[in-house]
Amino acid sequence: MSDCHPGGTVALAPETASARSHLVALIGPPNSGKSTLFNQLTGLRQKVANFPGVTVEHHIGKAKLGGRREVLLVDLPGVYSFNARTEDERVALDVLQGGQPGLDKPEAVLLILDSTNLGRHLVLAAQVLALELPTLVILNMADDLEARGGKVDIGALSRELGAPVVLASASRGVGIEPVREFLAQHSRTAEIPRLPPVLQPALTSVPACRKWSAEVTQKAGYRSPAPPEWSRKLDRVFLHPWLGPVIFGLVVILVFQSIFTWAQPAMDWIEQAIVDSGAWMGAQLPEGLFRSLLTDGIWSGVGSVVVFLPQILMLFLFLGVLEDSGYLARAAVIADRTMARVGLQGKSFIPLLSAYACAVPAIMAARTIENKRDRLATVLIAPFMTCSARLPVYTLLIAAFIPDRPLLGSFLGTRAAAMLSLYGVGFLAAVITAKLLKSTVLRSGPSTFLLEMPPYRWPTARSLAFRLLDRAKVFLKRAGTVILAVSVLLWVLASVPMTGGRPPAIADSVIGQIGHAIEPVIQPLGFNWKIGIGLITSLAAREVIVGTLGTIYGMEGTAQSEGLQKALQQDLSFAGAMALLVFFAFAMQCMSTVAIVRREAGGWRWAAAQFAYMTAWAYAGAWITYTVLS
């Protein structure tokens, strides 16, 4: 076997017996269409998890092969080679070598390559085939290859690789049947056939693998497709030194304006459904503690958060379109110029951008940054990016305290501008922090930024639908677990100590006493004891504060009669509301993020310092905001 790659070991949670019986690994370089093929094969029968002990995410799904037969597919991280420079590469190799405790060595491999970039992607093929696992090589984007004048002799390529080769277009569902036939063949028997040796012993490094791939592409009659003229024209615009950043700014404005306009009808419908269903349940149940728990505690708490699902999905829809179209890679190139000024590189842009979804996977994504100090600096500033968990908080307060008026006609309104400003101040805090870190404790020399530009493509409805479905499942799961648990706990603490068999006024309850105890600390920010309770519970997850306030006002009877926005208007000043927005723009407010920083930074020292630093930013920013606006 060739040793183009080093080994590694990482723990993985045990899988079921059926998972160990018929496991097939799906691997390929980034932007090769690997996830699209995985979705085609598994549909909704998949789940997302992390390999325990590491921060690498993977998908596991079941591919049905007709009848009751099915194969378990594990979608490995996208990698270009097994250089072991990143944790993704080490984990992917370890899975293929059968080094994961509790997970058998895969019976076969689906190796998906971009047919329009075959010369570069065959470097990974050399290393995968050297593992001598039954492998099907899938040349994806075959339609694009043909349309742009490229060609390849798959028969000759198959002979050179010693493995079957098929042409496919995963986004169109073309070429999927041969893949299913390959899976069916290797799901009937536990015996693992061996491929004939296809690599020379001299292939012991990536340069050697590159030389080998050049020889193979020549023997296979491969002709690289010409870049389309329209693609070059788009790059001249999107990558222009000053026009590119302007276009990116306009795209960002469009995204935030759409969050308030396009998602509003769906939000109104969900909110009305929650109110009506809560009233119906209350009418069906006798007055008592159980009805109070269900309607005032659970329904008001969880429902207050669920109503923001359309806005979160709208944000992820735009992010999905920008990523699948190939535009985000260009945005990273544009951002590299800005990143260099604060001591970082364009590679930091991708994790920071993903932090707008959630800081936890963003911090994991920083593993792709080879420079240790750049990686740590990216980890420490990522939580300043406004994650989707902050979105319900922003939307609630902005809608309650900022009137909706046009600024630039229908293109930009006051609420969208306020939201954009919050994202901007978070980014500004990240830039200042990065500059501070890279000029002091994390100082390092300049590093080279290399990024493979994916071609421009039309995003597919199926791919976007799977992305939104995954995000909705994550959001609703958190609403049904973390927020539900906090709502129930709040109801219990707000119902004791009972007097005469009846719950006390919330201000006199246990949770009220806790709120009043911390009120002196937060009063200079314009916050009352109810907001204080929300700040404590939001340590579980940022959006929990919305559910907390929904539960508190629900038990007071105000949330149902007036709505949460009106209840806040009566209980919070404009200056206090703006201060609360600024507080959440800067504060970490999420223990999951603290935990992942501790893991990535190698201990509690950096995690604790980061939490204290961001809390200081939040308190100072909120105090200044409240003082000025008061």
Secondary structure, DSSP 8 states (H G I E B T S, - for coil): ---SS-----------HHHHHSEEEEE--TTSSHHHHHHHHHTT-EEEEE-TTS--EEEEEEEE-STT-EEEEEE----S----SSHHHHHHHHHHTT-STTS---SEEEEEEEGGGHHHHHHHHHHHHTT---EEEEEE-HHHHHHTT-B--HHHHHHHHTS-EEE-BGGGTBTHHHHHHHHHHHHS-S--------S-TT--SHHHHHHHHHHHHHHTT-B-----HHHHHHHHHHT-TTHHHHHHHHHHHHHHHHHHHTTHHHHHHHHHHHHHHHHHHHHHS-SSHHHIIIIIIIIHHHHHHHTTHHHHHHHHHHHHHHHHTTHHHHHHHHHHHHHHHTT--GGGHHHHHHTTT-HHHHHHHGGG--SHHHHHHHHHHGGGS--GGGHHHHHHHHHHHS---BSSTTS-BHHHHHHHHHHHHHHHHHHHHHHHHHTTTT------------------HHHHHHHHHHHHHHHHHHIIIIIHHHHHHHHHHHS-S-BTTB---GGGSHHHHHHHHHHHHHGGGT--HHHHHHHHHTTT-TTHHHHHHHHHHHHHTHHHHH-HHHHHHHHS-HHHHHHHHHHHHH----HHHHHHHHHHHTSHHHHHHHHHHHHHHHHHHHHHHHHHH-
